[in-house]
């Protein structure tokens, strides 16, 4: 068994299982890796400081854009560690990150569990609404209140603005779209927007 500290990490760049190489490394990429690997061992301090400063600015803006949920739990934990390192364990930012951990993590019967997003609320409600509309169940009087509340929830979670740091944080426009989970998290993909719109049109047509 090889010790962790003895691993030649530079030599592992092309040590990839054949089944995982969807696009083989090109000679250009290999050359760039060599150049960047060499630079990393002798980086220019002013340039490195500038890069770290800009990276931290992007971390702070992403936290602000998503109310500390970030895109998902992987980069969220990296953000939390970064802000703890820069601002201290008692900083408001770290405390907000700790509060938001509960959106992803919980204790199950077999120990701690974590999901890949803060939920799939919009995705689920949109499909439920569509199913009830297409089967006619949405027209049943006993379901009317639930359908109205579903429409109200979908309406509240449509993104009415782009992210706060839209241009400076390299975020795509989201105004008018719907998220996968919640408006607060603030990320969307095309099919989430499509299903949110479809559910809205169905319910607005059925519930005048």
N, C-alpha and C positions, 0 to 999 in steps of 0.2 A: 504494500500500500504506500503510494507516494504521499509525502507530506505536502500540505497546502503551500507552505512557504517555499518549497522546492520546485513548484510548477513554473515552467517557462511560459508565461502568459503570451508573450509576443508570438511564440510558435503555434499558438492555438487558434490564430485568426482563420486559418484554412483547415483546421481540424474539425470538420463538420460531417456528420453522418450523411451518407449518400441520399438517404430518403428525405433529408431535410434541405437539400440544396435544390431549391426550385429554380434558381437562376445562378449558374456557376460564376464564381468570381472571375472578373476580367483582369488582364494584365495591368490595365490602368488602375483598377481598384487596389491590386496588390502593391503597385508602386506608391500610390497615395498612402496606403497603410504604413509602408516603410518610412516615408517622409514624415508622416505624423507621429509615428513611433519614435523616430529620432528626435523630432522637435520636442516631444513630451519630456525627454530626459534633459533637455537644455533650453526650456522655454524662456522667452524674454519676460522678466518680471513685470514691466509696465503693461505689456500686452496681456499677460495672464491676469493681472489685477483688473484690467478693463473688462475682460471676458467674464470674470467671476462677478463683477459688479452688475454687468448687464444681465447675466443669468439670474442673479438674485432679484433684480427689478422685475423680470418676467415671472418669477415665482410669486412675488408679492401681488402683481397684477392678476395672476390666475386665481389666487386666493380671494381677491376682491371680486373678481368676475363671478365666482361660483359660491360665494359665501362659505369658503373653506371646505367645500366638498371636493373640488378639483374634478378632473375628468373621471377618475376612478381611484380605488384604494391604493394602487401601486404608486402613482405619482403623488398622491396625497400624503403617504407616509414619508416620502422623500422630502416633500415640502415641509412637513412637520419637523423633521430632523434639521433641515436647513434653517428654519426660523428659530428653532431652539438653540442652535449653534450661534446664530447671529444676534439674537435678541434676549436669550436667557429663558430658562424654564418657566419663569413666572410672568412672561410677557403676555399681553392681551391676545396676540396672534396665536401663541402656543396653546393658551387656554381655549380659544375658539376651535382650534384643530382638535383638541382632546374631546370637546363636546361633540364635534362632528364625527368622531370615530364610531359613535353609536349608530350612525347611519349605515355603516358597513359591517360592523363586528358585533357579535353577541355570543353568549354562552349557551351552547346546546347541551343535550344529555351526554354527549361524548367529548365535551371540551369546547374550546373557542372555535367559532365559525366565522367565515367572512364571505360576502358576496362580491361579485365583480363590478356592481354599480350600486347606487343608493336605492335601487328598486327598478320596477318596470311599470310604474303606475299608469302613465298615459297609454303605453302600449297595450296593457291589459284592459283598461276601461274602454278604449276605442274598439277593440275586437268584441268585447262583451256587448257594447251598444250596437254594433253592426249585426251581431248574431241575433239579438232580440228584435231588431228592426226587420231583418230579412225573414224571420220566422213568424212575424206578426205578434209576437209576445209583447212588444213594446206598446201595442195598442190596448192591451188589457188594462182595465181600470186599476187593478191592484198593483200594476207595475208603473203607473204613470208618475208617481212621486219619485221613484228611483230613477226613472229616465230623465226627469227634469233635473234632478241633482247631478246625474252623470253629465248632462249637457252643461250645467253651470260649472262643474269641475273642469271639464275640457276647455271651456271658455276662459276660466281663470288661469289656466296653465298654458295658454297660447302666448308666445313671446311677442310682446308689443314693442320691444326695443332691441337693438343690437347690444352685445356685451359692453359694459362700462368702458373698458379699455379695448375698444374694438380694433382700431388701426394700430396702436402701439404694441399690442400683445399678439399681433398676427392671427387674430380670430376671424373666422368667416362670418358673414352676415347671418343673423338668426331671426330678424324681425319678421313676424308673420308666420313663423314655423312653430312646430310643436316638438317637445323633447321626447326622449325615450322614457324618462322617469318623471322629473318635476321641472317646473319653470326655474326654480332656484338654482338647480345644478347648471342649467343653461346650455347644454350641448344638444344638438339635434342631428339627425340623419334624414335622408330624403324619404325613406319609407315611414318613419315616424310622423313626419309632417303630412304625408299622404293619408295615412290611416286616421290621424286626428281630423283632417279636413273631411274625409269621407264620413266619419262618425258624426261630425257636426252637421253636415248636409242632411244625412239621414234623420237625425233627431229634430232638426229645425223644420223639416218637412212633415214629420209625424206629429210634432207637438206645437201646433200654432199658438 
